[in-house]
Structures are given as C-alpha cells and as structure tokens.
Amino acid sequence: MTSTVRYPQPKNYPVAECVRTANEHIAQGSVIYQKFTCESCGSRQTMEEENTFYLKGKCEACGHTTDIQKDGCNYMLVTGI
Ligand SMILES: [Zn+2]
C-alpha cells in the first residue's frame, strides 16, 4: 500500500533543531538540502549546497535576504544514494 503525505503549508523549525535531526540523517548516509521561506514574497527556497545550514538566505525570486535564524527553516532529505 502506498500512502502520500501532503504538506499544504511548509513548516519551519528552529535552525538548531533542523541541524540536530539532519545530522542524524547525514550520519546514516543521506544528504540534506536546507529549505526556507522568503519572508518578503513567501517563495519556498532550497539551498544549493548539500549538508549545509545557513543563518541567512537570499531569495532567488525577489532578491530579499531572509533571517533564517529568526524565521526557522526545514530541509529536503535525499536517501538511498
Ligand atoms: Zn522572495
């Protein structure tokens, strides 16, 4: 049976919490890419550098720099590589 989980609203978490859980995935051989939401235009952004967390992120859509440490972030998990 296949189930699909949908996230209608992207949720953001404190950076420290993301780093902690991401490190557990990285230790198991997975790769993560940090994601955040632009505080200006609301666009969902993904960092290009793998296994790296930033405290600020520039939006590719509008150029605004978001304070990720304040707003929180999430990450995309790539497994089985
Ligand atoms: Zn933006």
PDB file of the backbone (N, CA, C, O) and the ligand in Angstrom, with CONECT records:
HET     ZN  A 101       1
ATOM      1  N   MET A   1       0.844  -1.190   0.000  1.00  0.00           N
ATOM      2  CA  MET A   1       0.000   0.000   0.000  1.00  0.00           C
ATOM      3  C   MET A   1       0.882   1.243   0.000  1.00  0.00           C
ATOM      4  O   MET A   1       1.879   1.326   0.718  1.00  0.00           O
ATOM      5  N   THR A   2       0.489   2.194  -0.817  1.00  0.00           N
ATOM      6  CA  THR A   2       1.252   3.435  -0.901  1.00  0.00           C
ATOM      7  C   THR A   2       0.437   4.579  -0.317  1.00  0.00           C
ATOM      8  O   THR A   2      -0.720   4.786  -0.683  1.00  0.00           O
ATOM      9  N   SER A   3       1.040   5.295   0.567  1.00  0.00           N
ATOM     10  CA  SER A   3       0.357   6.451   1.127  1.00  0.00           C
ATOM     11  C   SER A   3       1.131   7.713   0.778  1.00  0.00           C
ATOM     12  O   SER A   3       2.361   7.709   0.735  1.00  0.00           O
ATOM     13  N   THR A   4       0.414   8.767   0.534  1.00  0.00           N
ATOM     14  CA  THR A   4       1.034  10.037   0.197  1.00  0.00           C
ATOM     15  C   THR A   4       0.783  11.035   1.318  1.00  0.00           C
ATOM     16  O   THR A   4      -0.351  11.237   1.752  1.00  0.00           O
ATOM     17  N   VAL A   5       1.846  11.641   1.766  1.00  0.00           N
ATOM     18  CA  VAL A   5       1.712  12.659   2.802  1.00  0.00           C
ATOM     19  C   VAL A   5       1.830  14.024   2.144  1.00  0.00           C
ATOM     20  O   VAL A   5       2.783  14.290   1.412  1.00  0.00           O
ATOM     21  N   ARG A   6       0.872  14.874   2.404  1.00  0.00           N
ATOM     22  CA  ARG A   6       0.897  16.214   1.820  1.00  0.00           C
ATOM     23  C   ARG A   6       1.111  17.254   2.914  1.00  0.00           C
ATOM     24  O   ARG A   6       0.614  17.124   4.032  1.00  0.00           O
ATOM     25  N   TYR A   7       1.849  18.265   2.562  1.00  0.00           N
ATOM     26  CA  TYR A   7       2.068  19.367   3.487  1.00  0.00           C
ATOM     27  C   TYR A   7       1.557  20.657   2.847  1.00  0.00           C
ATOM     28  O   TYR A   7       2.286  21.318   2.108  1.00  0.00           O
ATOM     29  N   PRO A   8       0.311  21.011   3.130  1.00  0.00           N
ATOM     30  CA  PRO A   8      -0.253  22.206   2.495  1.00  0.00           C
ATOM     31  C   PRO A   8       0.503  23.484   2.844  1.00  0.00           C
ATOM     32  O   PRO A   8       0.614  24.394   2.022  1.00  0.00           O
ATOM     33  N   GLN A   9       1.012  23.545   4.050  1.00  0.00           N
ATOM     34  CA  GLN A   9       1.815  24.700   4.447  1.00  0.00           C
ATOM     35  C   GLN A   9       3.211  24.217   4.818  1.00  0.00           C
ATOM     36  O   GLN A   9       3.358  23.362   5.691  1.00  0.00           O
ATOM     37  N   PRO A  10       4.232  24.753   4.165  1.00  0.00           N
ATOM     38  CA  PRO A  10       5.591  24.371   4.553  1.00  0.00           C
ATOM     39  C   PRO A  10       5.864  24.838   5.974  1.00  0.00           C
ATOM     40  O   PRO A  10       5.668  26.008   6.302  1.00  0.00           O
ATOM     41  N   LYS A  11       6.310  23.931   6.798  1.00  0.00           N
ATOM     42  CA  LYS A  11       6.578  24.285   8.187  1.00  0.00           C
ATOM     43  C   LYS A  11       8.058  24.571   8.377  1.00  0.00           C
ATOM     44  O   LYS A  11       8.921  23.919   7.790  1.00  0.00           O
ATOM     45  N   ASN A  12       8.322  25.550   9.202  1.00  0.00           N
ATOM     46  CA  ASN A  12       9.704  25.884   9.506  1.00  0.00           C
ATOM     47  C   ASN A  12       9.989  25.625  10.973  1.00  0.00           C
ATOM     48  O   ASN A  12       9.130  25.831  11.831  1.00  0.00           O
ATOM     49  N   TYR A  13      11.181  25.180  11.248  1.00  0.00           N
ATOM     50  CA  TYR A  13      11.593  24.834  12.600  1.00  0.00           C
ATOM     51  C   TYR A  13      12.865  25.604  12.947  1.00  0.00           C
ATOM     52  O   TYR A  13      13.567  26.075  12.053  1.00  0.00           O
ATOM     53  N   PRO A  14      13.164  25.735  14.243  1.00  0.00           N
ATOM     54  CA  PRO A  14      14.411  26.401  14.626  1.00  0.00           C
ATOM     55  C   PRO A  14      15.611  25.747  13.960  1.00  0.00           C
ATOM     56  O   PRO A  14      15.657  24.526  13.804  1.00  0.00           O
ATOM     57  N   VAL A  15      16.586  26.568  13.566  1.00  0.00           N
ATOM     58  CA  VAL A  15      17.755  26.065  12.853  1.00  0.00           C
ATOM     59  C   VAL A  15      18.454  24.976  13.654  1.00  0.00           C
ATOM     60  O   VAL A  15      18.848  23.950  13.100  1.00  0.00           O
ATOM     61  N   ALA A  16      18.612  25.198  14.967  1.00  0.00           N
ATOM     62  CA  ALA A  16      19.331  24.232  15.805  1.00  0.00           C
ATOM     63  C   ALA A  16      18.644  22.870  15.787  1.00  0.00           C
ATOM     64  O   ALA A  16      19.302  21.830  15.800  1.00  0.00           O
ATOM     65  N   GLU A  17      17.309  22.891  15.757  1.00  0.00           N
ATOM     66  CA  GLU A  17      16.573  21.632  15.733  1.00  0.00           C
ATOM     67  C   GLU A  17      16.754  20.926  14.393  1.00  0.00           C
ATOM     68  O   GLU A  17      16.893  19.704  14.340  1.00  0.00           O
ATOM     69  N   CYS A  18      16.752  21.704  13.310  1.00  0.00           N
ATOM     70  CA  CYS A  18      16.970  21.121  11.976  1.00  0.00           C
ATOM     71  C   CYS A  18      18.362  20.510  11.868  1.00  0.00           C
ATOM     72  O   CYS A  18      18.531  19.419  11.323  1.00  0.00           O
ATOM     73  N   VAL A  19      19.357  21.222  12.392  1.00  0.00           N
ATOM     74  CA  VAL A  19      20.735  20.730  12.342  1.00  0.00           C
ATOM     75  C   VAL A  19      20.844  19.412  13.100  1.00  0.00           C
ATOM     76  O   VAL A  19      21.506  18.475  12.653  1.00  0.00           O
ATOM     77  N   ARG A  20      20.182  19.356  14.253  1.00  0.00           N
ATOM     78  CA  ARG A  20      20.267  18.160  15.089  1.00  0.00           C
ATOM     79  C   ARG A  20      19.668  16.949  14.372  1.00  0.00           C
ATOM     80  O   ARG A  20      20.299  15.894  14.308  1.00  0.00           O
ATOM     81  N   THR A  21      18.462  17.092  13.836  1.00  0.00           N
ATOM     82  CA  THR A  21      17.821  15.955  13.174  1.00  0.00           C
ATOM     83  C   THR A  21      18.496  15.656  11.835  1.00  0.00           C
ATOM     84  O   THR A  21      18.601  14.495  11.438  1.00  0.00           O
ATOM     85  N   ALA A  22      18.955  16.702  11.138  1.00  0.00           N
ATOM     86  CA  ALA A  22      19.621  16.488   9.849  1.00  0.00           C
ATOM     87  C   ALA A  22      20.911  15.703  10.039  1.00  0.00           C
ATOM     88  O   ALA A  22      21.240  14.834   9.232  1.00  0.00           O
ATOM     89  N   ASN A  23      21.643  16.014  11.111  1.00  0.00           N
ATOM     90  CA  ASN A  23      22.902  15.319  11.362  1.00  0.00           C
ATOM     91  C   ASN A  23      22.687  13.822  11.552  1.00  0.00           C
ATOM     92  O   ASN A  23      23.549  13.016  11.201  1.00  0.00           O
ATOM     93  N   GLU A  24      21.530  13.452  12.112  1.00  0.00           N
ATOM     94  CA  GLU A  24      21.227  12.031  12.283  1.00  0.00           C
ATOM     95  C   GLU A  24      21.047  11.366  10.916  1.00  0.00           C
ATOM     96  O   GLU A  24      21.483  10.234  10.705  1.00  0.00           O
ATOM     97  N   HIS A  25      20.401  12.081   9.992  1.00  0.00           N
ATOM     98  CA  HIS A  25      20.216  11.541   8.641  1.00  0.00           C
ATOM     99  C   HIS A  25      21.553  11.476   7.896  1.00  0.00           C
ATOM    100  O   HIS A  25      21.842  10.501   7.202  1.00  0.00           O
ATOM    101  N   ILE A  26      22.360  12.526   8.053  1.00  0.00           N
ATOM    102  CA  ILE A  26      23.659  12.577   7.376  1.00  0.00           C
ATOM    103  C   ILE A  26      24.545  11.434   7.867  1.00  0.00           C
ATOM    104  O   ILE A  26      25.270  10.817   7.086  1.00  0.00           O
ATOM    105  N   ALA A  27      24.477  11.159   9.173  1.00  0.00           N
ATOM    106  CA  ALA A  27      25.273  10.074   9.749  1.00  0.00           C
ATOM    107  C   ALA A  27      24.885   8.726   9.169  1.00  0.00           C
ATOM    108  O   ALA A  27      25.674   7.780   9.183  1.00  0.00           O
ATOM    109  N   GLN A  28      23.651   8.645   8.655  1.00  0.00           N
ATOM    110  CA  GLN A  28      23.172   7.389   8.063  1.00  0.00           C
ATOM    111  C   GLN A  28      23.398   7.360   6.556  1.00  0.00           C
ATOM    112  O   GLN A  28      22.944   6.445   5.867  1.00  0.00           O
ATOM    113  N   GLY A  29      24.106   8.374   6.048  1.00  0.00           N
ATOM    114  CA  GLY A  29      24.473   8.360   4.643  1.00  0.00           C
ATOM    115  C   GLY A  29      23.542   9.134   3.731  1.00  0.00           C
ATOM    116  O   GLY A  29      23.698   9.092   2.511  1.00  0.00           O
ATOM    117  N   SER A  30      22.570   9.844   4.306  1.00  0.00           N
ATOM    118  CA  SER A  30      21.669  10.637   3.482  1.00  0.00           C
ATOM    119  C   SER A  30      22.249  12.031   3.250  1.00  0.00           C
ATOM    120  O   SER A  30      23.217  12.438   3.892  1.00  0.00           O
ATOM    121  N   VAL A  31      21.635  12.740   2.328  1.00  0.00           N
ATOM    122  CA  VAL A  31      22.046  14.103   2.019  1.00  0.00           C
ATOM    123  C   VAL A  31      20.848  15.023   2.256  1.00  0.00           C
ATOM    124  O   VAL A  31      19.711  14.679   1.934  1.00  0.00           O
ATOM    125  N   ILE A  32      21.120  16.181   2.818  1.00  0.00           N
ATOM    126  CA  ILE A  32      20.026  17.120   3.056  1.00  0.00           C
ATOM    127  C   ILE A  32      20.332  18.454   2.361  1.00  0.00           C
ATOM    128  O   ILE A  32      21.489  18.824   2.160  1.00  0.00           O
ATOM    129  N   TYR A  33      19.277  19.144   2.010  1.00  0.00           N
ATOM    130  CA  TYR A  33      19.387  20.499   1.468  1.00  0.00           C
ATOM    131  C   TYR A  33      18.463  21.392   2.282  1.00  0.00           C
ATOM    132  O   TYR A  33      17.267  21.128   2.404  1.00  0.00           O
ATOM    133  N   GLN A  34      19.030  22.440   2.830  1.00  0.00           N
ATOM    134  CA  GLN A  34      18.237  23.353   3.653  1.00  0.00           C
ATOM    135  C   GLN A  34      17.170  24.073   2.825  1.00  0.00           C
ATOM    136  O   GLN A  34      17.421  24.480   1.691  1.00  0.00           O
ATOM    137  N   LYS A  35      15.998  24.221   3.395  1.00  0.00           N
ATOM    138  CA  LYS A  35      14.922  24.965   2.750  1.00  0.00           C
ATOM    139  C   LYS A  35      14.439  26.056   3.699  1.00  0.00           C
ATOM    140  O   LYS A  35      14.456  25.891   4.919  1.00  0.00           O
ATOM    141  N   PHE A  36      14.011  27.164   3.123  1.00  0.00           N
ATOM    142  CA  PHE A  36      13.423  28.218   3.944  1.00  0.00           C
ATOM    143  C   PHE A  36      12.380  28.964   3.125  1.00  0.00           C
ATOM    144  O   PHE A  36      12.295  28.815   1.906  1.00  0.00           O
ATOM    145  N   THR A  37      11.602  29.756   3.814  1.00  0.00           N
ATOM    146  CA  THR A  37      10.567  30.536   3.147  1.00  0.00           C
ATOM    147  C   THR A  37      10.965  32.001   3.139  1.00  0.00           C
ATOM    148  O   THR A  37      11.272  32.566   4.188  1.00  0.00           O
ATOM    149  N   CYS A  38      10.962  32.620   1.968  1.00  0.00           N
ATOM    150  CA  CYS A  38      11.303  34.038   1.863  1.00  0.00           C
ATOM    151  C   CYS A  38      10.295  34.854   2.662  1.00  0.00           C
ATOM    152  O   CYS A  38       9.088  34.732   2.455  1.00  0.00           O
ATOM    153  N   GLU A  39      10.788  35.682   3.569  1.00  0.00           N
ATOM    154  CA  GLU A  39       9.872  36.459   4.415  1.00  0.00           C
ATOM    155  C   GLU A  39       9.250  37.620   3.653  1.00  0.00           C
ATOM    156  O   GLU A  39       8.293  38.236   4.122  1.00  0.00           O
ATOM    157  N   SER A  40       9.792  37.915   2.480  1.00  0.00           N
ATOM    158  CA  SER A  40       9.270  39.024   1.685  1.00  0.00           C
ATOM    159  C   SER A  40       8.156  38.579   0.731  1.00  0.00           C
ATOM    160  O   SER A  40       7.064  39.145   0.741  1.00  0.00           O
ATOM    161  N   CYS A  41       8.438  37.560  -0.093  1.00  0.00           N
ATOM    162  CA  CYS A  41       7.460  37.171  -1.119  1.00  0.00           C
ATOM    163  C   CYS A  41       6.834  35.814  -0.830  1.00  0.00           C
ATOM    164  O   CYS A  41       5.907  35.408  -1.531  1.00  0.00           O
ATOM    165  N   GLY A  42       7.326  35.094   0.200  1.00  0.00           N
ATOM    166  CA  GLY A  42       6.720  33.824   0.558  1.00  0.00           C
ATOM    167  C   GLY A  42       7.167  32.660  -0.307  1.00  0.00           C
ATOM    168  O   GLY A  42       6.644  31.553  -0.177  1.00  0.00           O
ATOM    169  N   SER A  43       8.134  32.897  -1.192  1.00  0.00           N
ATOM    170  CA  SER A  43       8.620  31.847  -2.073  1.00  0.00           C
ATOM    171  C   SER A  43       9.431  30.823  -1.282  1.00  0.00           C
ATOM    172  O   SER A  43      10.191  31.179  -0.382  1.00  0.00           O
ATOM    173  N   ARG A  44       9.260  29.551  -1.628  1.00  0.00           N
ATOM    174  CA  ARG A  44       9.988  28.484  -0.947  1.00  0.00           C
ATOM    175  C   ARG A  44      11.343  28.317  -1.637  1.00  0.00           C
ATOM    176  O   ARG A  44      11.400  28.114  -2.850  1.00  0.00           O
ATOM    177  N   GLN A  45      12.409  28.398  -0.886  1.00  0.00           N
ATOM    178  CA  GLN A  45      13.748  28.359  -1.447  1.00  0.00           C
ATOM    179  C   GLN A  45      14.508  27.138  -0.940  1.00  0.00           C
ATOM    180  O   GLN A  45      14.316  26.706   0.197  1.00  0.00           O
ATOM    181  N   THR A  46      15.372  26.584  -1.791  1.00  0.00           N
ATOM    182  CA  THR A  46      16.219  25.449  -1.417  1.00  0.00           C
ATOM    183  C   THR A  46      17.675  25.819  -1.647  1.00  0.00           C
ATOM    184  O   THR A  46      18.028  26.328  -2.711  1.00  0.00           O
ATOM    185  N   MET A  47      18.514  25.570  -0.665  1.00  0.00           N
ATOM    186  CA  MET A  47      19.941  25.867  -0.788  1.00  0.00           C
ATOM    187  C   MET A  47      20.612  24.887  -1.753  1.00  0.00           C
ATOM    188  O   MET A  47      20.228  23.720  -1.841  1.00  0.00           O
ATOM    189  N   GLU A  48      21.620  25.382  -2.473  1.00  0.00           N
ATOM    190  CA  GLU A  48      22.307  24.533  -3.446  1.00  0.00           C
ATOM    191  C   GLU A  48      23.352  23.634  -2.786  1.00  0.00           C
ATOM    192  O   GLU A  48      23.650  22.550  -3.288  1.00  0.00           O
ATOM    193  N   GLU A  49      23.903  24.084  -1.669  1.00  0.00           N
ATOM    194  CA  GLU A  49      24.986  23.351  -1.020  1.00  0.00           C
ATOM    195  C   GLU A  49      24.415  22.240  -0.141  1.00  0.00           C
ATOM    196  O   GLU A  49      23.593  22.500   0.738  1.00  0.00           O
ATOM    197  N   GLU A  50      24.845  21.015  -0.376  1.00  0.00           N
ATOM    198  CA  GLU A  50      24.312  19.899   0.402  1.00  0.00           C
ATOM    199  C   GLU A  50      24.900  19.873   1.811  1.00  0.00           C
ATOM    200  O   GLU A  50      26.025  20.315   2.047  1.00  0.00           O
ATOM    201  N   ASN A  51      24.111  19.344   2.733  1.00  0.00           N
ATOM    202  CA  ASN A  51      24.533  19.154   4.128  1.00  0.00           C
ATOM    203  C   ASN A  51      25.064  20.436   4.776  1.00  0.00           C
ATOM    204  O   ASN A  51      25.967  20.391   5.612  1.00  0.00           O
ATOM    205  N   THR A  52      24.503  21.561   4.385  1.00  0.00           N
ATOM    206  CA  THR A  52      24.955  22.839   4.919  1.00  0.00           C
ATOM    207  C   THR A  52      23.750  23.668   5.357  1.00  0.00           C
ATOM    208  O   THR A  52      22.757  23.771   4.636  1.00  0.00           O
ATOM    209  N   PHE A  53      23.853  24.254   6.544  1.00  0.00           N
ATOM    210  CA  PHE A  53      22.802  25.138   7.025  1.00  0.00           C
ATOM    211  C   PHE A  53      23.314  26.570   7.091  1.00  0.00           C
ATOM    212  O   PHE A  53      24.427  26.832   7.545  1.00  0.00           O
ATOM    213  N   TYR A  54      22.484  27.480   6.631  1.00  0.00           N
ATOM    214  CA  TYR A  54      22.821  28.894   6.661  1.00  0.00           C
ATOM    215  C   TYR A  54      21.880  29.618   7.626  1.00  0.00           C
ATOM    216  O   TYR A  54      20.766  29.163   7.885  1.00  0.00           O
ATOM    217  N   LEU A  55      22.346  30.750   8.150  1.00  0.00           N
ATOM    218  CA  LEU A  55      21.522  31.549   9.059  1.00  0.00           C
ATOM    219  C   LEU A  55      20.805  32.665   8.315  1.00  0.00           C
ATOM    220  O   LEU A  55      19.860  33.261   8.831  1.00  0.00           O
ATOM    221  N   LYS A  56      21.265  32.946   7.092  1.00  0.00           N
ATOM    222  CA  LYS A  56      20.575  33.895   6.226  1.00  0.00           C
ATOM    223  C   LYS A  56      20.470  33.289   4.838  1.00  0.00           C
ATOM    224  O   LYS A  56      21.335  32.522   4.418  1.00  0.00           O
ATOM    225  N   GLY A  57      19.395  33.641   4.123  1.00  0.00           N
ATOM    226  CA  GLY A  57      19.226  33.096   2.787  1.00  0.00           C
ATOM    227  C   GLY A  57      18.668  34.131   1.840  1.00  0.00           C
ATOM    228  O   GLY A  57      17.720  34.844   2.168  1.00  0.00           O
ATOM    229  N   LYS A  58      19.272  34.212   0.640  1.00  0.00           N
ATOM    230  CA  LYS A  58      18.802  35.165  -0.358  1.00  0.00           C
ATOM    231  C   LYS A  58      17.787  34.503  -1.281  1.00  0.00           C
ATOM    232  O   LYS A  58      18.018  33.408  -1.795  1.00  0.00           O
ATOM    233  N   CYS A  59      16.676  35.173  -1.481  1.00  0.00           N
ATOM    234  CA  CYS A  59      15.597  34.648  -2.318  1.00  0.00           C
ATOM    235  C   CYS A  59      15.956  34.791  -3.795  1.00  0.00           C
ATOM    236  O   CYS A  59      16.353  35.867  -4.243  1.00  0.00           O
ATOM    237  N   GLU A  60      15.814  33.689  -4.554  1.00  0.00           N
ATOM    238  CA  GLU A  60      16.102  33.746  -5.986  1.00  0.00           C
ATOM    239  C   GLU A  60      14.981  34.449  -6.745  1.00  0.00           C
ATOM    240  O   GLU A  60      15.178  34.910  -7.869  1.00  0.00           O
ATOM    241  N   ALA A  61      13.820  34.529  -6.133  1.00  0.00           N
ATOM    242  CA  ALA A  61      12.671  35.142  -6.812  1.00  0.00           C
ATOM    243  C   ALA A  61      12.687  36.666  -6.690  1.00  0.00           C
ATOM    244  O   ALA A  61      12.452  37.367  -7.675  1.00  0.00           O
ATOM    245  N   CYS A  62      12.965  37.187  -5.484  1.00  0.00           N
ATOM    246  CA  CYS A  62      12.850  38.634  -5.300  1.00  0.00           C
ATOM    247  C   CYS A  62      14.144  39.279  -4.799  1.00  0.00           C
ATOM    248  O   CYS A  62      14.241  40.505  -4.747  1.00  0.00           O
ATOM    249  N   GLY A  63      15.141  38.465  -4.430  1.00  0.00           N
ATOM    250  CA  GLY A  63      16.423  39.014  -4.012  1.00  0.00           C
ATOM    251  C   GLY A  63      16.488  39.429  -2.563  1.00  0.00           C
ATOM    252  O   GLY A  63      17.524  39.904  -2.097  1.00  0.00           O
ATOM    253  N   HIS A  64      15.393  39.256  -1.842  1.00  0.00           N
ATOM    254  CA  HIS A  64      15.360  39.633  -0.434  1.00  0.00           C
ATOM    255  C   HIS A  64      16.170  38.629   0.395  1.00  0.00           C
ATOM    256  O   HIS A  64      16.148  37.428   0.126  1.00  0.00           O
ATOM    257  N   THR A  65      16.880  39.137   1.401  1.00  0.00           N
ATOM    258  CA  THR A  65      17.625  38.260   2.287  1.00  0.00           C
ATOM    259  C   THR A  65      16.809  37.998   3.546  1.00  0.00           C
ATOM    260  O   THR A  65      16.447  38.927   4.269  1.00  0.00           O
ATOM    261  N   THR A  66      16.527  36.737   3.799  1.00  0.00           N
ATOM    262  CA  THR A  66      15.708  36.335   4.933  1.00  0.00           C
ATOM    263  C   THR A  66      16.587  35.913   6.103  1.00  0.00           C
ATOM    264  O   THR A  66      17.588  35.220   5.924  1.00  0.00           O
ATOM    265  N   ASP A  67      16.198  36.342   7.304  1.00  0.00           N
ATOM    266  CA  ASP A  67      16.890  35.938   8.525  1.00  0.00           C
ATOM    267  C   ASP A  67      16.367  34.564   8.939  1.00  0.00           C
ATOM    268  O   ASP A  67      15.344  34.449   9.614  1.00  0.00           O
ATOM    269  N   ILE A  68      17.094  33.519   8.519  1.00  0.00           N
ATOM    270  CA  ILE A  68      16.624  32.153   8.762  1.00  0.00           C
ATOM    271  C   ILE A  68      16.673  31.814  10.244  1.00  0.00           C
ATOM    272  O   ILE A  68      15.858  31.040  10.745  1.00  0.00           O
ATOM    273  N   GLN A  69      17.643  32.406  10.938  1.00  0.00           N
ATOM    274  CA  GLN A  69      17.761  32.128  12.371  1.00  0.00           C
ATOM    275  C   GLN A  69      16.507  32.605  13.105  1.00  0.00           C
ATOM    276  O   GLN A  69      16.106  32.017  14.110  1.00  0.00           O
ATOM    277  N   LYS A  70      15.899  33.668  12.598  1.00  0.00           N
ATOM    278  CA  LYS A  70      14.689  34.207  13.222  1.00  0.00           C
ATOM    279  C   LYS A  70      13.443  33.451  12.755  1.00  0.00           C
ATOM    280  O   LYS A  70      12.562  33.133  13.553  1.00  0.00           O
ATOM    281  N   ASP A  71      13.384  33.168  11.448  1.00  0.00           N
ATOM    282  CA  ASP A  71      12.168  32.606  10.867  1.00  0.00           C
ATOM    283  C   ASP A  71      12.121  31.082  10.912  1.00  0.00           C
ATOM    284  O   ASP A  71      11.047  30.489  10.801  1.00  0.00           O
ATOM    285  N   GLY A  72      13.291  30.441  11.076  1.00  0.00           N
ATOM    286  CA  GLY A  72      13.322  28.991  11.077  1.00  0.00           C
ATOM    287  C   GLY A  72      13.474  28.441   9.666  1.00  0.00           C
ATOM    288  O   GLY A  72      13.425  29.186   8.688  1.00  0.00           O
ATOM    289  N   CYS A  73      13.659  27.132   9.573  1.00  0.00           N
ATOM    290  CA  CYS A  73      13.880  26.514   8.272  1.00  0.00           C
ATOM    291  C   CYS A  73      13.452  25.060   8.326  1.00  0.00           C
ATOM    292  O   CYS A  73      12.957  24.574   9.343  1.00  0.00           O
ATOM    293  N   ASN A  74      13.650  24.387   7.224  1.00  0.00           N
ATOM    294  CA  ASN A  74      13.401  22.963   7.150  1.00  0.00           C
ATOM    295  C   ASN A  74      14.433  22.420   6.172  1.00  0.00           C
ATOM    296  O   ASN A  74      15.334  23.153   5.764  1.00  0.00           O
ATOM    297  N   TYR A  75      14.324  21.166   5.792  1.00  0.00           N
ATOM    298  CA  TYR A  75      15.279  20.654   4.814  1.00  0.00           C
ATOM    299  C   TYR A  75      14.666  19.536   3.994  1.00  0.00           C
ATOM    300  O   TYR A  75      13.718  18.869   4.408  1.00  0.00           O
ATOM    301  N   MET A  76      15.243  19.359   2.817  1.00  0.00           N
ATOM    302  CA  MET A  76      14.841  18.277   1.929  1.00  0.00           C
ATOM    303  C   MET A  76      15.802  17.122   2.160  1.00  0.00           C
ATOM    304  O   MET A  76      17.019  17.305   2.191  1.00  0.00           O
ATOM    305  N   LEU A  77      15.245  15.941   2.321  1.00  0.00           N
ATOM    306  CA  LEU A  77      16.051  14.771   2.635  1.00  0.00           C
ATOM    307  C   LEU A  77      16.164  13.868   1.413  1.00  0.00           C
ATOM    308  O   LEU A  77      15.152  13.481   0.829  1.00  0.00           O
ATOM    309  N   VAL A  78      17.395  13.531   1.022  1.00  0.00           N
ATOM    310  CA  VAL A  78      17.626  12.629  -0.098  1.00  0.00           C
ATOM    311  C   VAL A  78      18.263  11.353   0.438  1.00  0.00           C
ATOM    312  O   VAL A  78      19.382  11.381   0.951  1.00  0.00           O
ATOM    313  N   THR A  79      17.567  10.262   0.321  1.00  0.00           N
ATOM    314  CA  THR A  79      18.058   8.998   0.858  1.00  0.00           C
ATOM    315  C   THR A  79      18.371   8.031  -0.272  1.00  0.00           C
ATOM    316  O   THR A  79      17.977   8.245  -1.419  1.00  0.00           O
ATOM    317  N   GLY A  80      19.081   6.973   0.067  1.00  0.00           N
ATOM    318  CA  GLY A  80      19.321   5.903  -0.895  1.00  0.00           C
ATOM    319  C   GLY A  80      20.253   6.276  -2.024  1.00  0.00           C
ATOM    320  O   GLY A  80      20.079   5.816  -3.152  1.00  0.00           O
ATOM    321  N   ILE A  81      21.255   7.118  -1.731  1.00  0.00           N
ATOM    322  CA  ILE A  81      22.215   7.497  -2.769  1.00  0.00           C
ATOM    323  C   ILE A  81      23.539   6.794  -2.563  1.00  0.00           C
ATOM    324  O   ILE A  81      24.471   6.991  -3.342  1.00  0.00           O
TER     325      ILE A  81
HETATM  326 ZN    ZN A 101      11.402  36.426  -2.103  1.00  0.00          ZN2+
END
